[in-house]
Amino acid sequence: MALATMLYLVVNARLLFLNPETRLHDFEKICDYPSTEESRAMASEVRSLTIMSFLPPQYEENSWPKDFWNRGLALEACTYD
């Protein structure tokens, strides 16, 4: 609920704009957490959005993700049907 409250305040202050397709536009339904499936899905979106939006980027200063994927490509090319 703390994350939901923080997100609610940030959206109402117009510091963050939500995608029109998100289920978070009917924000009051999160108060039913964890009793309804919709509130659990909303809580999942809130957690994901909070982590994605407010934590500093971790991979911009670190080269290991790029090195990891490039090494995989060097070992075997990606193919799909």
PDB file of N, CA, C and O in Angstrom:
ATOM      1  N   MET A   1       0.821  -1.197   0.000  1.00  0.00           N
ATOM      2  CA  MET A   1       0.000   0.000   0.000  1.00  0.00           C
ATOM      3  C   MET A   1       0.863   1.259   0.000  1.00  0.00           C
ATOM      4  O   MET A   1       0.464   2.300  -0.522  1.00  0.00           O
ATOM      5  N   ALA A   2       2.061   1.145   0.598  1.00  0.00           N
ATOM      6  CA  ALA A   2       2.954   2.310   0.603  1.00  0.00           C
ATOM      7  C   ALA A   2       3.391   2.649  -0.820  1.00  0.00           C
ATOM      8  O   ALA A   2       3.423   3.820  -1.200  1.00  0.00           O
ATOM      9  N   LEU A   3       3.725   1.634  -1.600  1.00  0.00           N
ATOM     10  CA  LEU A   3       4.114   1.891  -2.992  1.00  0.00           C
ATOM     11  C   LEU A   3       2.939   2.435  -3.797  1.00  0.00           C
ATOM     12  O   LEU A   3       3.111   3.329  -4.625  1.00  0.00           O
ATOM     13  N   ALA A   4       1.759   1.904  -3.557  1.00  0.00           N
ATOM     14  CA  ALA A   4       0.571   2.380  -4.269  1.00  0.00           C
ATOM     15  C   ALA A   4       0.287   3.835  -3.922  1.00  0.00           C
ATOM     16  O   ALA A   4      -0.072   4.623  -4.796  1.00  0.00           O
ATOM     17  N   THR A   5       0.444   4.194  -2.659  1.00  0.00           N
ATOM     18  CA  THR A   5       0.222   5.575  -2.244  1.00  0.00           C
ATOM     19  C   THR A   5       1.239   6.508  -2.889  1.00  0.00           C
ATOM     20  O   THR A   5       0.890   7.586  -3.370  1.00  0.00           O
ATOM     21  N   MET A   6       2.494   6.084  -2.896  1.00  0.00           N
ATOM     22  CA  MET A   6       3.537   6.901  -3.518  1.00  0.00           C
ATOM     23  C   MET A   6       3.238   7.101  -5.002  1.00  0.00           C
ATOM     24  O   MET A   6       3.338   8.216  -5.514  1.00  0.00           O
ATOM     25  N   LEU A   7       2.876   6.027  -5.686  1.00  0.00           N
ATOM     26  CA  LEU A   7       2.580   6.116  -7.109  1.00  0.00           C
ATOM     27  C   LEU A   7       1.361   7.004  -7.351  1.00  0.00           C
ATOM     28  O   LEU A   7       1.350   7.795  -8.294  1.00  0.00           O
ATOM     29  N   TYR A   8       0.353   6.882  -6.523  1.00  0.00           N
ATOM     30  CA  TYR A   8      -0.848   7.714  -6.642  1.00  0.00           C
ATOM     31  C   TYR A   8      -0.492   9.201  -6.524  1.00  0.00           C
ATOM     32  O   TYR A   8      -0.981  10.024  -7.298  1.00  0.00           O
ATOM     33  N   LEU A   9       0.349   9.532  -5.567  1.00  0.00           N
ATOM     34  CA  LEU A   9       0.752  10.931  -5.378  1.00  0.00           C
ATOM     35  C   LEU A   9       1.577  11.447  -6.553  1.00  0.00           C
ATOM     36  O   LEU A   9       1.395  12.582  -6.992  1.00  0.00           O
ATOM     37  N   VAL A  10       2.464  10.632  -7.049  1.00  0.00           N
ATOM     38  CA  VAL A  10       3.315  11.043  -8.174  1.00  0.00           C
ATOM     39  C   VAL A  10       2.478  11.266  -9.437  1.00  0.00           C
ATOM     40  O   VAL A  10       2.713  12.215 -10.185  1.00  0.00           O
ATOM     41  N   VAL A  11       1.505  10.388  -9.664  1.00  0.00           N
ATOM     42  CA  VAL A  11       0.640  10.540 -10.844  1.00  0.00           C
ATOM     43  C   VAL A  11      -0.239  11.780 -10.693  1.00  0.00           C
ATOM     44  O   VAL A  11      -0.400  12.538 -11.650  1.00  0.00           O
ATOM     45  N   ASN A  12      -0.804  11.997  -9.521  1.00  0.00           N
ATOM     46  CA  ASN A  12      -1.659  13.176  -9.317  1.00  0.00           C
ATOM     47  C   ASN A  12      -0.875  14.481  -9.359  1.00  0.00           C
ATOM     48  O   ASN A  12      -1.435  15.527  -9.687  1.00  0.00           O
ATOM     49  N   ALA A  13       0.402  14.434  -9.035  1.00  0.00           N
ATOM     50  CA  ALA A  13       1.246  15.630  -9.133  1.00  0.00           C
ATOM     51  C   ALA A  13       1.728  15.857 -10.567  1.00  0.00           C
ATOM     52  O   ALA A  13       2.447  16.816 -10.850  1.00  0.00           O
ATOM     53  N   ARG A  14       1.321  14.965 -11.458  1.00  0.00           N
ATOM     54  CA  ARG A  14       1.702  15.021 -12.877  1.00  0.00           C
ATOM     55  C   ARG A  14       3.214  14.933 -13.085  1.00  0.00           C
ATOM     56  O   ARG A  14       3.774  15.554 -13.989  1.00  0.00           O
ATOM     57  N   LEU A  15       3.851  14.151 -12.230  1.00  0.00           N
ATOM     58  CA  LEU A  15       5.278  13.877 -12.405  1.00  0.00           C
ATOM     59  C   LEU A  15       5.496  12.580 -13.172  1.00  0.00           C
ATOM     60  O   LEU A  15       6.600  12.294 -13.634  1.00  0.00           O
ATOM     61  N   LEU A  16       4.426  11.802 -13.301  1.00  0.00           N
ATOM     62  CA  LEU A  16       4.467  10.542 -14.036  1.00  0.00           C
ATOM     63  C   LEU A  16       3.139  10.391 -14.753  1.00  0.00           C
ATOM     64  O   LEU A  16       2.083  10.609 -14.159  1.00  0.00           O
ATOM     65  N   PHE A  17       3.184  10.025 -16.008  1.00  0.00           N
ATOM     66  CA  PHE A  17       1.973   9.838 -16.793  1.00  0.00           C
ATOM     67  C   PHE A  17       1.817   8.361 -17.106  1.00  0.00           C
ATOM     68  O   PHE A  17       2.762   7.709 -17.550  1.00  0.00           O
ATOM     69  N   LEU A  18       0.620   7.835 -16.871  1.00  0.00           N
ATOM     70  CA  LEU A  18       0.353   6.421 -17.091  1.00  0.00           C
ATOM     71  C   LEU A  18      -0.112   6.173 -18.513  1.00  0.00           C
ATOM     72  O   LEU A  18      -0.789   7.005 -19.116  1.00  0.00           O
ATOM     73  N   ASN A  19       0.260   5.023 -19.037  1.00  0.00           N
ATOM     74  CA  ASN A  19      -0.206   4.580 -20.338  1.00  0.00           C
ATOM     75  C   ASN A  19      -1.726   4.409 -20.269  1.00  0.00           C
ATOM     76  O   ASN A  19      -2.230   3.870 -19.283  1.00  0.00           O
ATOM     77  N   PRO A  20      -2.459   4.849 -21.276  1.00  0.00           N
ATOM     78  CA  PRO A  20      -3.923   4.719 -21.252  1.00  0.00           C
ATOM     79  C   PRO A  20      -4.400   3.265 -21.162  1.00  0.00           C
ATOM     80  O   PRO A  20      -5.529   3.016 -20.739  1.00  0.00           O
ATOM     81  N   GLU A  21      -3.560   2.306 -21.553  1.00  0.00           N
ATOM     82  CA  GLU A  21      -3.961   0.899 -21.534  1.00  0.00           C
ATOM     83  C   GLU A  21      -3.731   0.231 -20.180  1.00  0.00           C
ATOM     84  O   GLU A  21      -4.116  -0.925 -20.001  1.00  0.00           O
ATOM     85  N   THR A  22      -3.122   0.917 -19.233  1.00  0.00           N
ATOM     86  CA  THR A  22      -2.829   0.296 -17.949  1.00  0.00           C
ATOM     87  C   THR A  22      -4.087   0.129 -17.112  1.00  0.00           C
ATOM     88  O   THR A  22      -5.034   0.905 -17.233  1.00  0.00           O
ATOM     89  N   ARG A  23      -4.087  -0.880 -16.271  1.00  0.00           N
ATOM     90  CA  ARG A  23      -5.234  -1.083 -15.370  1.00  0.00           C
ATOM     91  C   ARG A  23      -5.175  -0.159 -14.166  1.00  0.00           C
ATOM     92  O   ARG A  23      -6.085  -0.175 -13.338  1.00  0.00           O
ATOM     93  N   LEU A  24      -4.127   0.643 -14.051  1.00  0.00           N
ATOM     94  CA  LEU A  24      -3.952   1.506 -12.892  1.00  0.00           C
ATOM     95  C   LEU A  24      -4.824   2.757 -12.918  1.00  0.00           C
ATOM     96  O   LEU A  24      -4.800   3.535 -11.965  1.00  0.00           O
ATOM     97  N   HIS A  25      -5.590   2.967 -13.977  1.00  0.00           N
ATOM     98  CA  HIS A  25      -6.461   4.141 -14.020  1.00  0.00           C
ATOM     99  C   HIS A  25      -7.626   4.021 -13.043  1.00  0.00           C
ATOM    100  O   HIS A  25      -8.180   5.037 -12.621  1.00  0.00           O
ATOM    101  N   ASP A  26      -8.002   2.819 -12.683  1.00  0.00           N
ATOM    102  CA  ASP A  26      -9.056   2.594 -11.689  1.00  0.00           C
ATOM    103  C   ASP A  26      -8.383   2.240 -10.369  1.00  0.00           C
ATOM    104  O   ASP A  26      -8.562   1.148  -9.831  1.00  0.00           O
ATOM    105  N   PHE A  27      -7.607   3.188  -9.865  1.00  0.00           N
ATOM    106  CA  PHE A  27      -6.655   2.964  -8.786  1.00  0.00           C
ATOM    107  C   PHE A  27      -7.301   2.564  -7.458  1.00  0.00           C
ATOM    108  O   PHE A  27      -6.651   1.925  -6.631  1.00  0.00           O
ATOM    109  N   GLU A  28      -8.553   2.924  -7.243  1.00  0.00           N
ATOM    110  CA  GLU A  28      -9.198   2.626  -5.967  1.00  0.00           C
ATOM    111  C   GLU A  28      -9.363   1.132  -5.728  1.00  0.00           C
ATOM    112  O   GLU A  28      -9.484   0.697  -4.582  1.00  0.00           O
ATOM    113  N   LYS A  29      -9.369   0.339  -6.803  1.00  0.00           N
ATOM    114  CA  LYS A  29      -9.549  -1.107  -6.667  1.00  0.00           C
ATOM    115  C   LYS A  29      -8.351  -1.785  -5.995  1.00  0.00           C
ATOM    116  O   LYS A  29      -8.457  -2.933  -5.566  1.00  0.00           O
ATOM    117  N   ILE A  30      -7.227  -1.098  -5.900  1.00  0.00           N
ATOM    118  CA  ILE A  30      -6.073  -1.695  -5.249  1.00  0.00           C
ATOM    119  C   ILE A  30      -6.312  -1.849  -3.742  1.00  0.00           C
ATOM    120  O   ILE A  30      -5.625  -2.623  -3.075  1.00  0.00           O
ATOM    121  N   CYS A  31      -7.276  -1.119  -3.223  1.00  0.00           N
ATOM    122  CA  CYS A  31      -7.615  -1.247  -1.794  1.00  0.00           C
ATOM    123  C   CYS A  31      -8.145  -2.640  -1.460  1.00  0.00           C
ATOM    124  O   CYS A  31      -8.146  -3.025  -0.291  1.00  0.00           O
ATOM    125  N   ASP A  32      -8.595  -3.402  -2.455  1.00  0.00           N
ATOM    126  CA  ASP A  32      -9.101  -4.759  -2.234  1.00  0.00           C
ATOM    127  C   ASP A  32      -7.977  -5.793  -2.147  1.00  0.00           C
ATOM    128  O   ASP A  32      -8.245  -6.981  -1.963  1.00  0.00           O
ATOM    129  N   TYR A  33      -6.730  -5.356  -2.276  1.00  0.00           N
ATOM    130  CA  TYR A  33      -5.596  -6.271  -2.243  1.00  0.00           C
ATOM    131  C   TYR A  33      -5.541  -6.984  -0.903  1.00  0.00           C
ATOM    132  O   TYR A  33      -5.731  -6.319   0.115  1.00  0.00           O
ATOM    133  N   PRO A  34      -5.307  -8.229  -0.829  1.00  0.00           N
ATOM    134  CA  PRO A  34      -5.069  -9.257  -1.836  1.00  0.00           C
ATOM    135  C   PRO A  34      -6.287 -10.115  -2.143  1.00  0.00           C
ATOM    136  O   PRO A  34      -6.132 -11.223  -2.655  1.00  0.00           O
ATOM    137  N   SER A  35      -7.503  -9.636  -1.844  1.00  0.00           N
ATOM    138  CA  SER A  35      -8.672 -10.504  -2.006  1.00  0.00           C
ATOM    139  C   SER A  35      -9.136 -10.734  -3.441  1.00  0.00           C
ATOM    140  O   SER A  35      -9.775 -11.749  -3.715  1.00  0.00           O
ATOM    141  N   THR A  36      -8.836  -9.833  -4.350  1.00  0.00           N
ATOM    142  CA  THR A  36      -9.313 -10.015  -5.729  1.00  0.00           C
ATOM    143  C   THR A  36      -8.144 -10.181  -6.694  1.00  0.00           C
ATOM    144  O   THR A  36      -7.032  -9.708  -6.462  1.00  0.00           O
ATOM    145  N   GLU A  37      -8.449 -10.871  -7.778  1.00  0.00           N
ATOM    146  CA  GLU A  37      -7.430 -11.100  -8.807  1.00  0.00           C
ATOM    147  C   GLU A  37      -6.983  -9.771  -9.424  1.00  0.00           C
ATOM    148  O   GLU A  37      -5.796  -9.566  -9.678  1.00  0.00           O
ATOM    149  N   GLU A  38      -7.938  -8.876  -9.661  1.00  0.00           N
ATOM    150  CA  GLU A  38      -7.610  -7.580 -10.257  1.00  0.00           C
ATOM    151  C   GLU A  38      -6.689  -6.763  -9.345  1.00  0.00           C
ATOM    152  O   GLU A  38      -5.747  -6.132  -9.825  1.00  0.00           O
ATOM    153  N   SER A  39      -6.950  -6.770  -8.055  1.00  0.00           N
ATOM    154  CA  SER A  39      -6.098  -6.009  -7.135  1.00  0.00           C
ATOM    155  C   SER A  39      -4.699  -6.605  -7.058  1.00  0.00           C
ATOM    156  O   SER A  39      -3.723  -5.868  -6.913  1.00  0.00           O
ATOM    157  N   ARG A  40      -4.585  -7.933  -7.152  1.00  0.00           N
ATOM    158  CA  ARG A  40      -3.252  -8.556  -7.158  1.00  0.00           C
ATOM    159  C   ARG A  40      -2.491  -8.197  -8.429  1.00  0.00           C
ATOM    160  O   ARG A  40      -1.283  -7.964  -8.383  1.00  0.00           O
ATOM    161  N   ALA A  41      -3.189  -8.150  -9.564  1.00  0.00           N
ATOM    162  CA  ALA A  41      -2.548  -7.753 -10.820  1.00  0.00           C
ATOM    163  C   ALA A  41      -2.119  -6.292 -10.763  1.00  0.00           C
ATOM    164  O   ALA A  41      -1.049  -5.930 -11.253  1.00  0.00           O
ATOM    165  N   MET A  42      -2.963  -5.455 -10.161  1.00  0.00           N
ATOM    166  CA  MET A  42      -2.610  -4.036 -10.017  1.00  0.00           C
ATOM    167  C   MET A  42      -1.390  -3.879  -9.117  1.00  0.00           C
ATOM    168  O   MET A  42      -0.497  -3.087  -9.415  1.00  0.00           O
ATOM    169  N   ALA A  43      -1.347  -4.628  -8.019  1.00  0.00           N
ATOM    170  CA  ALA A  43      -0.199  -4.553  -7.116  1.00  0.00           C
ATOM    171  C   ALA A  43       1.077  -4.982  -7.832  1.00  0.00           C
ATOM    172  O   ALA A  43       2.144  -4.414  -7.598  1.00  0.00           O
ATOM    173  N   SER A  44       0.973  -5.965  -8.689  1.00  0.00           N
ATOM    174  CA  SER A  44       2.126  -6.394  -9.473  1.00  0.00           C
ATOM    175  C   SER A  44       2.603  -5.270 -10.390  1.00  0.00           C
ATOM    176  O   SER A  44       3.804  -5.031 -10.512  1.00  0.00           O
ATOM    177  N   GLU A  45       1.668  -4.587 -11.029  1.00  0.00           N
ATOM    178  CA  GLU A  45       2.029  -3.449 -11.884  1.00  0.00           C
ATOM    179  C   GLU A  45       2.659  -2.323 -11.078  1.00  0.00           C
ATOM    180  O   GLU A  45       3.623  -1.700 -11.522  1.00  0.00           O
ATOM    181  N   VAL A  46       2.121  -2.066  -9.906  1.00  0.00           N
ATOM    182  CA  VAL A  46       2.668  -1.002  -9.053  1.00  0.00           C
ATOM    183  C   VAL A  46       4.110  -1.330  -8.676  1.00  0.00           C
ATOM    184  O   VAL A  46       4.986  -0.469  -8.764  1.00  0.00           O
ATOM    185  N   ARG A  47       4.360  -2.572  -8.255  1.00  0.00           N
ATOM    186  CA  ARG A  47       5.729  -2.962  -7.893  1.00  0.00           C
ATOM    187  C   ARG A  47       6.661  -2.837  -9.082  1.00  0.00           C
ATOM    188  O   ARG A  47       7.764  -2.305  -8.961  1.00  0.00           O
ATOM    189  N   SER A  48       6.221  -3.325 -10.227  1.00  0.00           N
ATOM    190  CA  SER A  48       7.052  -3.260 -11.428  1.00  0.00           C
ATOM    191  C   SER A  48       7.337  -1.830 -11.845  1.00  0.00           C
ATOM    192  O   SER A  48       8.477  -1.485 -12.154  1.00  0.00           O
ATOM    193  N   LEU A  49       6.318  -1.006 -11.856  1.00  0.00           N
ATOM    194  CA  LEU A  49       6.466   0.388 -12.262  1.00  0.00           C
ATOM    195  C   LEU A  49       7.359   1.148 -11.294  1.00  0.00           C
ATOM    196  O   LEU A  49       8.164   1.980 -11.713  1.00  0.00           O
ATOM    197  N   THR A  50       7.223   0.868 -10.008  1.00  0.00           N
ATOM    198  CA  THR A  50       8.028   1.552  -9.006  1.00  0.00           C
ATOM    199  C   THR A  50       9.504   1.209  -9.174  1.00  0.00           C
ATOM    200  O   THR A  50      10.361   2.093  -9.163  1.00  0.00           O
ATOM    201  N   ILE A  51       9.787  -0.054  -9.326  1.00  0.00           N
ATOM    202  CA  ILE A  51      11.180  -0.481  -9.503  1.00  0.00           C
ATOM    203  C   ILE A  51      11.746   0.112 -10.786  1.00  0.00           C
ATOM    204  O   ILE A  51      12.869   0.615 -10.803  1.00  0.00           O
ATOM    205  N   MET A  52      10.965   0.052 -11.856  1.00  0.00           N
ATOM    206  CA  MET A  52      11.434   0.522 -13.153  1.00  0.00           C
ATOM    207  C   MET A  52      11.621   2.034 -13.184  1.00  0.00           C
ATOM    208  O   MET A  52      12.547   2.523 -13.831  1.00  0.00           O
ATOM    209  N   SER A  53      10.767   2.778 -12.503  1.00  0.00           N
ATOM    210  CA  SER A  53      10.772   4.230 -12.615  1.00  0.00           C
ATOM    211  C   SER A  53      11.689   4.950 -11.643  1.00  0.00           C
ATOM    212  O   SER A  53      12.235   6.005 -11.966  1.00  0.00           O
ATOM    213  N   PHE A  54      11.862   4.392 -10.461  1.00  0.00           N
ATOM    214  CA  PHE A  54      12.503   5.166  -9.416  1.00  0.00           C
ATOM    215  C   PHE A  54      13.871   4.666  -8.985  1.00  0.00           C
ATOM    216  O   PHE A  54      14.564   5.354  -8.235  1.00  0.00           O
ATOM    217  N   LEU A  55      14.273   3.502  -9.433  1.00  0.00           N
ATOM    218  CA  LEU A  55      15.618   3.046  -9.114  1.00  0.00           C
ATOM    219  C   LEU A  55      16.585   3.550 -10.179  1.00  0.00           C
ATOM    220  O   LEU A  55      16.204   3.670 -11.344  1.00  0.00           O
ATOM    221  N   PRO A  56      17.813   3.843  -9.808  1.00  0.00           N
ATOM    222  CA  PRO A  56      18.768   4.306 -10.817  1.00  0.00           C
ATOM    223  C   PRO A  56      19.110   3.181 -11.787  1.00  0.00           C
ATOM    224  O   PRO A  56      19.101   2.011 -11.404  1.00  0.00           O
ATOM    225  N   PRO A  57      19.410   3.520 -13.035  1.00  0.00           N
ATOM    226  CA  PRO A  57      19.797   2.487 -14.000  1.00  0.00           C
ATOM    227  C   PRO A  57      21.066   1.782 -13.536  1.00  0.00           C
ATOM    228  O   PRO A  57      22.012   2.422 -13.076  1.00  0.00           O
ATOM    229  N   GLN A  58      21.075   0.469 -13.660  1.00  0.00           N
ATOM    230  CA  GLN A  58      22.210  -0.294 -13.160  1.00  0.00           C
ATOM    231  C   GLN A  58      23.155  -0.750 -14.268  1.00  0.00           C
ATOM    232  O   GLN A  58      24.313  -1.073 -14.001  1.00  0.00           O
ATOM    233  N   TYR A  59      22.677  -0.777 -15.492  1.00  0.00           N
ATOM    234  CA  TYR A  59      23.484  -1.393 -16.529  1.00  0.00           C
ATOM    235  C   TYR A  59      24.209  -0.401 -17.419  1.00  0.00           C
ATOM    236  O   TYR A  59      25.023  -0.812 -18.246  1.00  0.00           O
ATOM    237  N   GLU A  60      23.946   0.871 -17.282  1.00  0.00           N
ATOM    238  CA  GLU A  60      24.610   1.844 -18.140  1.00  0.00           C
ATOM    239  C   GLU A  60      26.098   1.934 -17.845  1.00  0.00           C
ATOM    240  O   GLU A  60      26.898   2.149 -18.756  1.00  0.00           O
ATOM    241  N   GLU A  61      26.479   1.771 -16.581  1.00  0.00           N
ATOM    242  CA  GLU A  61      27.881   1.895 -16.231  1.00  0.00           C
ATOM    243  C   GLU A  61      28.587   0.559 -16.120  1.00  0.00           C
ATOM    244  O   GLU A  61      29.773   0.508 -15.796  1.00  0.00           O
ATOM    245  N   ASN A  62      27.871  -0.522 -16.384  1.00  0.00           N
ATOM    246  CA  ASN A  62      28.442  -1.843 -16.252  1.00  0.00           C
ATOM    247  C   ASN A  62      28.437  -2.524 -17.618  1.00  0.00           C
ATOM    248  O   ASN A  62      27.420  -2.506 -18.312  1.00  0.00           O
ATOM    249  N   SER A  63      29.542  -3.114 -18.005  1.00  0.00           N
ATOM    250  CA  SER A  63      29.635  -3.708 -19.344  1.00  0.00           C
ATOM    251  C   SER A  63      29.288  -5.188 -19.369  1.00  0.00           C
ATOM    252  O   SER A  63      29.237  -5.780 -20.448  1.00  0.00           O
ATOM    253  N   TRP A  64      29.046  -5.811 -18.206  1.00  0.00           N
ATOM    254  CA  TRP A  64      28.867  -7.260 -18.225  1.00  0.00           C
ATOM    255  C   TRP A  64      27.642  -7.720 -19.007  1.00  0.00           C
ATOM    256  O   TRP A  64      27.741  -8.771 -19.640  1.00  0.00           O
ATOM    257  N   PRO A  65      26.475  -7.026 -19.026  1.00  0.00           N
ATOM    258  CA  PRO A  65      25.357  -7.542 -19.828  1.00  0.00           C
ATOM    259  C   PRO A  65      25.690  -7.600 -21.318  1.00  0.00           C
ATOM    260  O   PRO A  65      25.370  -8.575 -21.998  1.00  0.00           O
ATOM    261  N   LYS A  66      26.326  -6.562 -21.807  1.00  0.00           N
ATOM    262  CA  LYS A  66      26.708  -6.545 -23.226  1.00  0.00           C
ATOM    263  C   LYS A  66      27.729  -7.641 -23.516  1.00  0.00           C
ATOM    264  O   LYS A  66      27.615  -8.351 -24.515  1.00  0.00           O
ATOM    265  N   ASP A  67      28.720  -7.777 -22.647  1.00  0.00           N
ATOM    266  CA  ASP A  67      29.721  -8.831 -22.821  1.00  0.00           C
ATOM    267  C   ASP A  67      29.088 -10.218 -22.754  1.00  0.00           C
ATOM    268  O   ASP A  67      29.460 -11.108 -23.519  1.00  0.00           O
ATOM    269  N   PHE A  68      28.139 -10.404 -21.850  1.00  0.00           N
ATOM    270  CA  PHE A  68      27.461 -11.688 -21.690  1.00  0.00           C
ATOM    271  C   PHE A  68      26.746 -12.089 -22.983  1.00  0.00           C
ATOM    272  O   PHE A  68      26.932 -13.200 -23.480  1.00  0.00           O
ATOM    273  N   TRP A  69      25.930 -11.181 -23.525  1.00  0.00           N
ATOM    274  CA  TRP A  69      25.161 -11.521 -24.725  1.00  0.00           C
ATOM    275  C   TRP A  69      26.051 -11.641 -25.950  1.00  0.00           C
ATOM    276  O   TRP A  69      25.802 -12.489 -26.807  1.00  0.00           O
ATOM    277  N   ASN A  70      27.078 -10.818 -26.051  1.00  0.00           N
ATOM    278  CA  ASN A  70      27.992 -10.939 -27.186  1.00  0.00           C
ATOM    279  C   ASN A  70      28.765 -12.251 -27.140  1.00  0.00           C
ATOM    280  O   ASN A  70      29.043 -12.841 -28.185  1.00  0.00           O
ATOM    281  N   ARG A  71      29.112 -12.711 -25.954  1.00  0.00           N
ATOM    282  CA  ARG A  71      29.807 -14.002 -25.818  1.00  0.00           C
ATOM    283  C   ARG A  71      28.893 -15.132 -26.260  1.00  0.00           C
ATOM    284  O   ARG A  71      29.338 -16.069 -26.922  1.00  0.00           O
ATOM    285  N   GLY A  72      27.616 -15.051 -25.897  1.00  0.00           N
ATOM    286  CA  GLY A  72      26.660 -16.062 -26.334  1.00  0.00           C
ATOM    287  C   GLY A  72      26.536 -16.099 -27.849  1.00  0.00           C
ATOM    288  O   GLY A  72      26.452 -17.177 -28.439  1.00  0.00           O
ATOM    289  N   LEU A  73      26.523 -14.931 -28.484  1.00  0.00           N
ATOM    290  CA  LEU A  73      26.461 -14.882 -29.945  1.00  0.00           C
ATOM    291  C   LEU A  73      27.729 -15.426 -30.580  1.00  0.00           C
ATOM    292  O   LEU A  73      27.674 -16.035 -31.648  1.00  0.00           O
ATOM    293  N   ALA A  74      28.872 -15.215 -29.934  1.00  0.00           N
ATOM    294  CA  ALA A  74      30.132 -15.740 -30.461  1.00  0.00           C
ATOM    295  C   ALA A  74      30.161 -17.268 -30.378  1.00  0.00           C
ATOM    296  O   ALA A  74      30.734 -17.922 -31.249  1.00  0.00           O
ATOM    297  N   LEU A  75      29.550 -17.836 -29.343  1.00  0.00           N
ATOM    298  CA  LEU A  75      29.528 -19.288 -29.190  1.00  0.00           C
ATOM    299  C   LEU A  75      28.571 -19.937 -30.178  1.00  0.00           C
ATOM    300  O   LEU A  75      28.889 -20.967 -30.772  1.00  0.00           O
ATOM    301  N   GLU A  76      27.401 -19.336 -30.354  1.00  0.00           N
ATOM    302  CA  GLU A  76      26.405 -19.921 -31.240  1.00  0.00           C
ATOM    303  C   GLU A  76      25.448 -18.837 -31.715  1.00  0.00           C
ATOM    304  O   GLU A  76      24.901 -18.076 -30.916  1.00  0.00           O
ATOM    305  N   ALA A  77      25.257 -18.780 -33.015  1.00  0.00           N
ATOM    306  CA  ALA A  77      24.347 -17.773 -33.574  1.00  0.00           C
ATOM    307  C   ALA A  77      22.911 -18.070 -33.187  1.00  0.00           C
ATOM    308  O   ALA A  77      22.532 -19.230 -33.030  1.00  0.00           O
ATOM    309  N   CYS A  78      22.118 -17.033 -33.034  1.00  0.00           N
ATOM    310  CA  CYS A  78      20.700 -17.202 -32.718  1.00  0.00           C
ATOM    311  C   CYS A  78      19.941 -17.540 -33.990  1.00  0.00           C
ATOM    312  O   CYS A  78      20.068 -16.857 -35.006  1.00  0.00           O
ATOM    313  N   THR A  79      19.159 -18.590 -33.920  1.00  0.00           N
ATOM    314  CA  THR A  79      18.297 -18.950 -35.049  1.00  0.00           C
ATOM    315  C   THR A  79      16.901 -19.229 -34.517  1.00  0.00           C
ATOM    316  O   THR A  79      16.734 -19.646 -33.371  1.00  0.00           O
ATOM    317  N   TYR A  80      15.926 -19.002 -35.337  1.00  0.00           N
ATOM    318  CA  TYR A  80      14.549 -19.287 -34.968  1.00  0.00           C
ATOM    319  C   TYR A  80      13.788 -19.637 -36.227  1.00  0.00           C
ATOM    320  O   TYR A  80      14.199 -19.306 -37.339  1.00  0.00           O
ATOM    321  N   ASP A  81      12.662 -20.318 -36.027  1.00  0.00           N
ATOM    322  CA  ASP A  81      11.837 -20.742 -37.157  1.00  0.00           C
ATOM    323  C   ASP A  81      10.805 -19.713 -37.495  1.00  0.00           C
ATOM    324  O   ASP A  81      10.022 -19.907 -38.424  1.00  0.00           O
TER     325      ASP A  81
END
